[in-house]
């Protein structure tokens, strides 16, 4: 399953703006990858960057594509991911934000993003950002009739060093408002693995810069987690498979514990039903 649009940005030889891997997956999980792609529309001429720059963390969440596909197979879940580089437009940002189409990323100037008109920014949003999020919304709303409750898993990866600082975490679990019980359970399940350093809202915190989870999970009152895996751990297929197994095991455990807790909170206390119903 894929989506295609062309509004002055995408041409006939360009890939569709989103891909759904394992579309028939019917577990409670829906996996998304905002920064899994590295494509650049032909008309944007590689954004004026060298090819090596488009392989760096500034352009793509390294390892997330393979990680997401492996995790989708293990969890029997659909994996919706962006095909285009975050430097074309960042699908985890509100399109109107300046950093949705950055002029500079981690010190590297992005020539094709400089001095863009509002019309040019809107064209990128309409061609790539809009269809991607529309696809996620359609899948979430369709699943309401076939899945008891969707758990939204947003996959990202982070560079081991940023702004000259070494980041010690192997993985981070991000959460904000809304239904946080699954995210907290996932954090704890990963932290129980003694060989892992797990960040709680590290190396990033979920805040006003995030778009995807707040836009899709919060208004639907869905459990969710945003996961950040260090890029050097998922930079090759073996690392991706190993981390998919870790995440799948932790996600299943977190979902089971969350479901048990929810059930216990909804169950009436002993004698409660009789007192509400009067004398027997």
ZADO-1210 file (C-alpha; in nm, 4 decimals, padded with zeros to 6 digits):
<atoms>
<atom x="00.0000" y="00.0000" z="00.0000" code="UNK" pos="1"/>
<atom x="00.1343" y="00.3438" z="-00.0847" code="UNK" pos="2"/>
<atom x="00.0178" y="00.6961" z="-00.1512" code="UNK" pos="3"/>
<atom x="00.1128" y="00.9258" z="-00.4359" code="UNK" pos="4"/>
<atom x="00.0621" y="01.2938" z="-00.4968" code="UNK" pos="5"/>
<atom x="00.2287" y="01.5430" z="-00.7303" code="UNK" pos="6"/>
<atom x="00.1862" y="01.9157" z="-00.6747" code="UNK" pos="7"/>
<atom x="00.4914" y="02.0794" z="-00.8303" code="UNK" pos="8"/>
<atom x="00.7179" y="01.9013" z="-00.5814" code="UNK" pos="9"/>
<atom x="00.6859" y="01.5366" z="-00.6816" code="UNK" pos="10"/>
<atom x="00.7364" y="01.4149" z="-01.0350" code="UNK" pos="11"/>
<atom x="00.6388" y="01.0878" z="-01.2038" code="UNK" pos="12"/>
<atom x="00.9711" y="00.9228" z="-01.1152" code="UNK" pos="13"/>
<atom x="00.9569" y="01.0102" z="-00.7453" code="UNK" pos="14"/>
<atom x="00.8447" y="00.7616" z="-00.4789" code="UNK" pos="15"/>
<atom x="00.5109" y="00.7930" z="-00.3042" code="UNK" pos="16"/>
<atom x="00.5206" y="01.0044" z="00.0145" code="UNK" pos="17"/>
<atom x="00.4357" y="00.7134" z="00.2433" code="UNK" pos="18"/>
<atom x="00.4609" y="00.3362" z="00.2511" code="UNK" pos="19"/>
<atom x="00.2662" y="00.0870" z="00.4608" code="UNK" pos="20"/>
<atom x="00.4637" y="-00.2290" z="00.5296" code="UNK" pos="21"/>
<atom x="00.2692" y="-00.5355" z="00.6486" code="UNK" pos="22"/>
<atom x="-00.0590" y="-00.3541" z="00.5930" code="UNK" pos="23"/>
<atom x="-00.2609" y="-00.6624" z="00.6930" code="UNK" pos="24"/>
<atom x="-00.1061" y="-00.6812" z="01.0398" code="UNK" pos="25"/>
<atom x="-00.3859" y="-00.7063" z="01.2944" code="UNK" pos="26"/>
<atom x="-00.2216" y="-00.6927" z="01.6376" code="UNK" pos="27"/>
<atom x="-00.3014" y="-00.3946" z="01.8620" code="UNK" pos="28"/>
<atom x="00.0193" y="-00.2185" z="01.7535" code="UNK" pos="29"/>
<atom x="00.0613" y="00.0402" z="01.4790" code="UNK" pos="30"/>
<atom x="00.4233" y="00.1380" z="01.4102" code="UNK" pos="31"/>
<atom x="00.5168" y="00.4679" z="01.2472" code="UNK" pos="32"/>
<atom x="00.8463" y="00.6050" z="01.1179" code="UNK" pos="33"/>
<atom x="00.8441" y="00.9805" z="01.0576" code="UNK" pos="34"/>
<atom x="01.2129" y="00.9901" z="00.9620" code="UNK" pos="35"/>
<atom x="01.2643" y="00.6453" z="00.8110" code="UNK" pos="36"/>
<atom x="01.3110" y="00.7707" z="00.4538" code="UNK" pos="37"/>
<atom x="01.5946" y="00.9482" z="00.2769" code="UNK" pos="38"/>
<atom x="01.4490" y="01.0241" z="-00.0672" code="UNK" pos="39"/>
<atom x="01.4611" y="01.3736" z="-00.2168" code="UNK" pos="40"/>
<atom x="01.2315" y="01.4751" z="-00.5038" code="UNK" pos="41"/>
<atom x="01.4233" y="01.5028" z="-00.8298" code="UNK" pos="42"/>
<atom x="01.3125" y="01.8620" z="-00.8717" code="UNK" pos="43"/>
<atom x="01.4894" y="01.9601" z="-00.5492" code="UNK" pos="44"/>
<atom x="01.8248" y="01.8373" z="-00.6816" code="UNK" pos="45"/>
<atom x="01.9471" y="01.6649" z="-00.3635" code="UNK" pos="46"/>
<atom x="01.8738" y="01.9871" z="-00.1724" code="UNK" pos="47"/>
<atom x="02.2161" y="02.1088" z="-00.2805" code="UNK" pos="48"/>
<atom x="02.3855" y="01.8523" z="-00.0531" code="UNK" pos="49"/>
<atom x="02.6492" y="01.5905" z="-00.1152" code="UNK" pos="50"/>
<atom x="02.5315" y="01.2294" z="-00.1307" code="UNK" pos="51"/>
<atom x="02.7089" y="01.1471" z="00.1963" code="UNK" pos="52"/>
<atom x="02.5110" y="01.4177" z="00.3757" code="UNK" pos="53"/>
<atom x="02.1878" y="01.2427" z="00.2818" code="UNK" pos="54"/>
<atom x="02.3098" y="00.9311" z="00.4654" code="UNK" pos="55"/>
<atom x="02.3795" y="01.1185" z="00.7895" code="UNK" pos="56"/>
<atom x="02.1555" y="01.1576" z="01.0917" code="UNK" pos="57"/>
<atom x="02.0583" y="01.5056" z="00.9762" code="UNK" pos="58"/>
<atom x="01.8706" y="01.3521" z="00.6822" code="UNK" pos="59"/>
<atom x="01.7389" y="01.0205" z="00.8131" code="UNK" pos="60"/>
<atom x="01.6865" y="00.8267" z="01.1344" code="UNK" pos="61"/>
<atom x="01.9539" y="00.5676" z="01.0643" code="UNK" pos="62"/>
<atom x="01.8359" y="00.2098" z="01.1010" code="UNK" pos="63"/>
<atom x="01.4680" y="00.2860" z="01.1564" code="UNK" pos="64"/>
<atom x="01.3482" y="00.1460" z="00.8237" code="UNK" pos="65"/>
<atom x="01.4974" y="-00.1991" z="00.8836" code="UNK" pos="66"/>
<atom x="01.4117" y="-00.1885" z="01.2546" code="UNK" pos="67"/>
<atom x="01.0515" y="-00.0990" z="01.1798" code="UNK" pos="68"/>
<atom x="01.0113" y="-00.3751" z="00.9249" code="UNK" pos="69"/>
<atom x="01.1590" y="-00.6351" z="01.1604" code="UNK" pos="70"/>
<atom x="00.9424" y="-00.5146" z="01.4494" code="UNK" pos="71"/>
<atom x="00.6325" y="-00.5167" z="01.2280" code="UNK" pos="72"/>
<atom x="00.6930" y="-00.8814" z="01.1420" code="UNK" pos="73"/>
<atom x="00.7458" y="-00.9803" z="01.5063" code="UNK" pos="74"/>
<atom x="00.4411" y="-00.7916" z="01.6345" code="UNK" pos="75"/>
<atom x="00.2203" y="-00.8601" z="01.3293" code="UNK" pos="76"/>
<atom x="00.1712" y="-00.4848" z="01.3024" code="UNK" pos="77"/>
<atom x="00.1455" y="-00.2403" z="01.0125" code="UNK" pos="78"/>
<atom x="00.4434" y="-00.0075" z="00.9765" code="UNK" pos="79"/>
<atom x="00.3641" y="00.3314" z="00.8189" code="UNK" pos="80"/>
<atom x="00.6769" y="00.5200" z="00.7261" code="UNK" pos="81"/>
<atom x="00.7789" y="00.8298" z="00.5427" code="UNK" pos="82"/>
<atom x="00.9710" y="00.7851" z="00.2180" code="UNK" pos="83"/>
<atom x="01.1296" y="01.1312" z="00.2080" code="UNK" pos="84"/>
<atom x="01.4118" y="01.2822" z="00.4055" code="UNK" pos="85"/>
<atom x="01.3308" y="01.4926" z="00.7079" code="UNK" pos="86"/>
<atom x="01.5319" y="01.7676" z="00.5363" code="UNK" pos="87"/>
<atom x="01.2678" y="01.7923" z="00.2625" code="UNK" pos="88"/>
<atom x="01.0029" y="01.8344" z="00.5321" code="UNK" pos="89"/>
<atom x="01.0032" y="01.6983" z="00.8850" code="UNK" pos="90"/>
<atom x="00.6857" y="01.4976" z="00.9366" code="UNK" pos="91"/>
<atom x="00.7246" y="01.5159" z="01.3145" code="UNK" pos="92"/>
<atom x="00.6829" y="01.8936" z="01.3093" code="UNK" pos="93"/>
<atom x="00.3906" y="02.1245" z="01.2528" code="UNK" pos="94"/>
<atom x="00.4432" y="02.2367" z="00.8903" code="UNK" pos="95"/>
<atom x="00.4323" y="02.6051" z="00.9888" code="UNK" pos="96"/>
<atom x="00.7299" y="02.5690" z="01.2244" code="UNK" pos="97"/>
<atom x="01.0591" y="02.7023" z="01.0834" code="UNK" pos="98"/>
<atom x="01.2378" y="02.3782" z="01.1755" code="UNK" pos="99"/>
<atom x="00.9938" y="02.1730" z="00.9690" code="UNK" pos="100"/>
<atom x="01.2120" y="02.2710" z="00.6711" code="UNK" pos="101"/>
<atom x="01.5454" y="02.3599" z="00.8315" code="UNK" pos="102"/>
<atom x="01.7938" y="02.5926" z="00.6683" code="UNK" pos="103"/>
<atom x="02.0725" y="02.4464" z="00.8852" code="UNK" pos="104"/>
<atom x="02.0854" y="02.1037" z="01.0538" code="UNK" pos="105"/>
<atom x="02.3529" y="02.0189" z="01.3134" code="UNK" pos="106"/>
<atom x="02.5781" y="02.2846" z="01.1623" code="UNK" pos="107"/>
<atom x="02.5259" y="02.1811" z="00.7987" code="UNK" pos="108"/>
<atom x="02.3595" y="02.4405" z="00.5708" code="UNK" pos="109"/>
<atom x="02.0774" y="02.3060" z="00.3521" code="UNK" pos="110"/>
<atom x="02.1007" y="02.5231" z="00.0365" code="UNK" pos="111"/>
<atom x="01.7625" y="02.4292" z="-00.1159" code="UNK" pos="112"/>
<atom x="01.5835" y="02.5205" z="00.2077" code="UNK" pos="113"/>
<atom x="01.7081" y="02.8773" z="00.2263" code="UNK" pos="114"/>
<atom x="01.4709" y="03.1693" z="00.1750" code="UNK" pos="115"/>
<atom x="01.1732" y="02.9531" z="00.0759" code="UNK" pos="116"/>
<atom x="00.8497" y="03.1324" z="00.0020" code="UNK" pos="117"/>
<atom x="00.5313" y="03.0404" z="00.1857" code="UNK" pos="118"/>
<atom x="00.4057" y="02.8919" z="-00.1386" code="UNK" pos="119"/>
<atom x="00.7100" y="02.6647" z="-00.1703" code="UNK" pos="120"/>
<atom x="00.6780" y="02.5510" z="00.1903" code="UNK" pos="121"/>
<atom x="00.3084" y="02.4792" z="00.1437" code="UNK" pos="122"/>
<atom x="00.3813" y="02.2771" z="-00.1706" code="UNK" pos="123"/>
<atom x="00.6155" y="02.0458" z="00.0198" code="UNK" pos="124"/>
<atom x="00.3651" y="02.0101" z="00.3009" code="UNK" pos="125"/>
<atom x="00.0779" y="01.9330" z="00.0642" code="UNK" pos="126"/>
<atom x="00.2813" y="01.6806" z="-00.1350" code="UNK" pos="127"/>
<atom x="00.4506" y="01.4907" z="00.1495" code="UNK" pos="128"/>
<atom x="00.3487" y="01.5858" z="00.5038" code="UNK" pos="129"/>
<atom x="-00.0276" y="01.5921" z="00.4426" code="UNK" pos="130"/>
<atom x="-00.0638" y="01.2550" z="00.2670" code="UNK" pos="131"/>
<atom x="00.1562" y="01.0818" z="00.5246" code="UNK" pos="132"/>
<atom x="-00.0525" y="01.1978" z="00.8182" code="UNK" pos="133"/>
<atom x="-00.3768" y="01.1381" z="00.6313" code="UNK" pos="134"/>
<atom x="-00.2702" y="00.7770" z="00.5781" code="UNK" pos="135"/>
<atom x="-00.1997" y="00.7304" z="00.9498" code="UNK" pos="136"/>
<atom x="-00.5373" y="00.8829" z="01.0383" code="UNK" pos="137"/>
<atom x="-00.7249" y="00.6562" z="00.7967" code="UNK" pos="138"/>
<atom x="-00.5541" y="00.3446" z="00.9329" code="UNK" pos="139"/>
<atom x="-00.6206" y="00.4424" z="01.2941" code="UNK" pos="140"/>
<atom x="-00.9864" y="00.5171" z="01.2267" code="UNK" pos="141"/>
<atom x="-01.0345" y="00.2006" z="01.0211" code="UNK" pos="142"/>
<atom x="-00.8786" y="-00.0130" z="01.2946" code="UNK" pos="143"/>
<atom x="-01.1453" y="00.0973" z="01.5425" code="UNK" pos="144"/>
<atom x="-01.3790" y="-00.1615" z="01.3912" code="UNK" pos="145"/>
<atom x="-01.1278" y="-00.4495" z="01.3820" code="UNK" pos="146"/>
<atom x="-00.8854" y="-00.3935" z="01.6721" code="UNK" pos="147"/>
<atom x="-00.9922" y="-00.3516" z="02.0333" code="UNK" pos="148"/>
<atom x="-00.7541" y="-00.0600" z="02.0921" code="UNK" pos="149"/>
<atom x="-00.4536" y="00.0548" z="01.8916" code="UNK" pos="150"/>
<atom x="-00.1197" y="00.1164" z="02.0635" code="UNK" pos="151"/>
<atom x="00.0806" y="00.3710" z="01.8647" code="UNK" pos="152"/>
<atom x="00.4563" y="00.3063" z="01.8476" code="UNK" pos="153"/>
<atom x="00.6611" y="00.5903" z="01.7000" code="UNK" pos="154"/>
<atom x="01.0128" y="00.4770" z="01.6039" code="UNK" pos="155"/>
<atom x="01.3151" y="00.7067" z="01.5932" code="UNK" pos="156"/>
<atom x="01.6909" y="00.6783" z="01.6298" code="UNK" pos="157"/>
<atom x="01.9407" y="00.9252" z="01.7723" code="UNK" pos="158"/>
<atom x="02.3031" y="01.0052" z="01.7013" code="UNK" pos="159"/>
<atom x="02.5524" y="00.8943" z="01.9704" code="UNK" pos="160"/>
<atom x="02.7031" y="01.2450" z="01.9832" code="UNK" pos="161"/>
<atom x="02.5289" y="01.5792" z="01.9471" code="UNK" pos="162"/>
<atom x="02.6738" y="01.9269" z="01.9950" code="UNK" pos="163"/>
<atom x="02.9975" y="01.7700" z="02.1144" code="UNK" pos="164"/>
<atom x="02.8267" y="01.5695" z="02.3917" code="UNK" pos="165"/>
<atom x="02.8245" y="01.1904" z="02.4190" code="UNK" pos="166"/>
<atom x="02.4831" y="01.0398" z="02.4842" code="UNK" pos="167"/>
<atom x="02.5071" y="00.7380" z="02.7156" code="UNK" pos="168"/>
<atom x="02.1617" y="00.5883" z="02.6593" code="UNK" pos="169"/>
<atom x="02.1015" y="00.2782" z="02.4508" code="UNK" pos="170"/>
<atom x="01.7331" y="00.3579" z="02.4123" code="UNK" pos="171"/>
<atom x="01.4919" y="00.6208" z="02.5313" code="UNK" pos="172"/>
<atom x="01.1168" y="00.6164" z="02.5824" code="UNK" pos="173"/>
<atom x="00.9407" y="00.9481" z="02.5309" code="UNK" pos="174"/>
<atom x="00.6022" y="01.0392" z="02.6715" code="UNK" pos="175"/>
<atom x="00.4051" y="01.3522" z="02.7424" code="UNK" pos="176"/>
<atom x="00.0410" y="01.3895" z="02.8303" code="UNK" pos="177"/>
<atom x="-00.2482" y="01.1629" z="02.7369" code="UNK" pos="178"/>
<atom x="-00.2436" y="00.7852" z="02.7896" code="UNK" pos="179"/>
<atom x="00.1081" y="00.7312" z="02.9252" code="UNK" pos="180"/>
<atom x="00.0575" y="00.3930" z="03.0934" code="UNK" pos="181"/>
<atom x="00.1965" y="00.1931" z="02.8014" code="UNK" pos="182"/>
<atom x="00.4994" y="00.4203" z="02.7569" code="UNK" pos="183"/>
<atom x="00.5846" y="00.3941" z="03.1261" code="UNK" pos="184"/>
<atom x="00.5397" y="00.0182" z="03.1161" code="UNK" pos="185"/>
<atom x="00.7656" y="-00.0054" z="02.8105" code="UNK" pos="186"/>
<atom x="01.0284" y="00.2062" z="02.9840" code="UNK" pos="187"/>
<atom x="01.0210" y="-00.0244" z="03.2861" code="UNK" pos="188"/>
<atom x="01.0281" y="-00.3420" z="03.0762" code="UNK" pos="189"/>
<atom x="01.3377" y="-00.2203" z="02.8919" code="UNK" pos="190"/>
<atom x="01.5017" y="-00.1002" z="03.2136" code="UNK" pos="191"/>
<atom x="01.4605" y="-00.4514" z="03.3556" code="UNK" pos="192"/>
<atom x="01.7142" y="-00.5689" z="03.0966" code="UNK" pos="193"/>
<atom x="02.0330" y="-00.5268" z="03.2982" code="UNK" pos="194"/>
<atom x="02.2586" y="-00.4561" z="03.0015" code="UNK" pos="195"/>
<atom x="02.0609" y="-00.1500" z="02.8870" code="UNK" pos="196"/>
<atom x="02.0836" y="00.2171" z="02.9785" code="UNK" pos="197"/>
<atom x="01.7272" y="00.3420" z="02.9308" code="UNK" pos="198"/>
<atom x="01.6380" y="00.7086" z="02.9075" code="UNK" pos="199"/>
<atom x="01.3123" y="00.8389" z="03.0507" code="UNK" pos="200"/>
<atom x="01.2298" y="01.1283" z="02.8153" code="UNK" pos="201"/>
<atom x="01.5939" y="01.1150" z="02.7091" code="UNK" pos="202"/>
<atom x="01.7772" y="01.2039" z="02.4880" code="UNK" pos="203"/>
<atom x="01.4710" y="01.4128" z="02.4037" code="UNK" pos="204"/>
<atom x="01.1558" y="01.4992" z="02.5918" code="UNK" pos="205"/>
<atom x="00.8175" y="01.4984" z="02.4248" code="UNK" pos="206"/>
<atom x="00.7253" y="01.8654" z="02.4011" code="UNK" pos="207"/>
<atom x="00.5678" y="02.1233" z="02.1728" code="UNK" pos="208"/>
<atom x="00.8110" y="02.0375" z="01.8918" code="UNK" pos="209"/>
<atom x="00.6618" y="01.6883" z="01.8527" code="UNK" pos="210"/>
<atom x="00.3752" y="01.6573" z="01.6088" code="UNK" pos="211"/>
<atom x="00.2891" y="01.2984" z="01.5203" code="UNK" pos="212"/>
<atom x="00.2044" y="01.1403" z="01.8568" code="UNK" pos="213"/>
<atom x="00.0185" y="01.4466" z="01.9920" code="UNK" pos="214"/>
<atom x="-00.1725" y="01.4827" z="01.6643" code="UNK" pos="215"/>
<atom x="-00.2824" y="01.1204" z="01.6344" code="UNK" pos="216"/>
<atom x="-00.2731" y="00.9584" z="01.9798" code="UNK" pos="217"/>
<atom x="-00.3870" y="01.2346" z="02.2125" code="UNK" pos="218"/>
<atom x="-00.7228" y="01.3256" z="02.0554" code="UNK" pos="219"/>
<atom x="-00.8089" y="00.9563" z="02.0072" code="UNK" pos="220"/>
<atom x="-00.7091" y="00.8791" z="02.3685" code="UNK" pos="221"/>
<atom x="-00.4738" y="00.6035" z="02.2527" code="UNK" pos="222"/>
<atom x="-00.1866" y="00.4489" z="02.4482" code="UNK" pos="223"/>
<atom x="00.1447" y="00.5274" z="02.2820" code="UNK" pos="224"/>
<atom x="00.5216" y="00.5418" z="02.3128" code="UNK" pos="225"/>
<atom x="00.7866" y="00.7269" z="02.1192" code="UNK" pos="226"/>
<atom x="01.1007" y="00.5160" z="02.1063" code="UNK" pos="227"/>
<atom x="01.4533" y="00.6447" z="02.0407" code="UNK" pos="228"/>
<atom x="01.7263" y="00.3838" z="01.9750" code="UNK" pos="229"/>
<atom x="02.0909" y="00.4885" z="01.9477" code="UNK" pos="230"/>
<atom x="02.1916" y="00.4767" z="01.5831" code="UNK" pos="231"/>
<atom x="02.5118" y="00.2786" z="01.6180" code="UNK" pos="232"/>
<atom x="02.3084" y="-00.0063" z="01.7683" code="UNK" pos="233"/>
<atom x="02.0747" y="-00.0370" z="01.4676" code="UNK" pos="234"/>
<atom x="02.3079" y="00.0605" z="01.1854" code="UNK" pos="235"/>
<atom x="02.3142" y="-00.2869" z="01.0300" code="UNK" pos="236"/>
<atom x="02.0628" y="-00.5688" z="00.9751" code="UNK" pos="237"/>
<atom x="02.1832" y="-00.7816" z="01.2664" code="UNK" pos="238"/>
<atom x="02.1482" y="-00.4902" z="01.5072" code="UNK" pos="239"/>
<atom x="01.8043" y="-00.4109" z="01.3699" code="UNK" pos="240"/>
<atom x="01.6861" y="-00.7685" z="01.4177" code="UNK" pos="241"/>
<atom x="01.8293" y="-00.7848" z="01.7698" code="UNK" pos="242"/>
<atom x="01.6648" y="-00.4603" z="01.8719" code="UNK" pos="243"/>
<atom x="01.3370" y="-00.5548" z="01.7103" code="UNK" pos="244"/>
<atom x="01.3336" y="-00.8627" z="01.9330" code="UNK" pos="245"/>
<atom x="01.4107" y="-00.6535" z="02.2434" code="UNK" pos="246"/>
<atom x="01.1398" y="-00.4021" z="02.1610" code="UNK" pos="247"/>
<atom x="00.8819" y="-00.6632" z="02.0660" code="UNK" pos="248"/>
<atom x="00.9293" y="-00.8519" z="02.3932" code="UNK" pos="249"/>
<atom x="00.9130" y="-00.5298" z="02.5969" code="UNK" pos="250"/>
<atom x="00.6104" y="-00.3993" z="02.4043" code="UNK" pos="251"/>
<atom x="00.4133" y="-00.7200" z="02.4580" code="UNK" pos="252"/>
<atom x="00.4930" y="-00.7149" z="02.8300" code="UNK" pos="253"/>
<atom x="00.4030" y="-00.3466" z="02.8638" code="UNK" pos="254"/>
<atom x="00.0741" y="-00.4009" z="02.6798" code="UNK" pos="255"/>
<atom x="-00.0134" y="-00.6982" z="02.9006" code="UNK" pos="256"/>
<atom x="00.0637" y="-00.5114" z="03.2234" code="UNK" pos="257"/>
<atom x="-00.1238" y="-00.2013" z="03.1061" code="UNK" pos="258"/>
<atom x="-00.4278" y="-00.4120" z="03.0197" code="UNK" pos="259"/>
<atom x="-00.4221" y="-00.5843" z="03.3598" code="UNK" pos="260"/>
<atom x="-00.3949" y="-00.2527" z="03.5416" code="UNK" pos="261"/>
<atom x="-00.6787" y="-00.1044" z="03.3402" code="UNK" pos="262"/>
<atom x="-00.8960" y="-00.4051" z="03.4158" code="UNK" pos="263"/>
<atom x="-00.8262" y="-00.3866" z="03.7891" code="UNK" pos="264"/>
<atom x="-00.9074" y="-00.0155" z="03.7959" code="UNK" pos="265"/>
<atom x="-01.2419" y="-00.0778" z="03.6251" code="UNK" pos="266"/>
<atom x="-01.3396" y="-00.3767" z="03.8407" code="UNK" pos="267"/>
<atom x="-01.5809" y="-00.2929" z="04.1269" code="UNK" pos="268"/>
<atom x="-01.4558" y="-00.3302" z="04.4793" code="UNK" pos="269"/>
<atom x="-01.6081" y="-00.6205" z="04.6786" code="UNK" pos="270"/>
<atom x="-01.9591" y="-00.5345" z="04.7946" code="UNK" pos="271"/>
<atom x="-01.9757" y="-00.2260" z="04.5720" code="UNK" pos="272"/>
<atom x="-02.2327" y="-00.3709" z="04.3301" code="UNK" pos="273"/>
<atom x="-02.4590" y="-00.4887" z="04.6135" code="UNK" pos="274"/>
<atom x="-02.4512" y="-00.1532" z="04.7909" code="UNK" pos="275"/>
<atom x="-02.5430" y="00.0234" z="04.4667" code="UNK" pos="276"/>
<atom x="-02.8281" y="-00.2189" z="04.3986" code="UNK" pos="277"/>
<atom x="-02.9907" y="-00.2045" z="04.7435" code="UNK" pos="278"/>
<atom x="-03.0620" y="-00.4985" z="04.9703" code="UNK" pos="279"/>
<atom x="-03.0707" y="-00.8444" z="04.8177" code="UNK" pos="280"/>
</atoms>
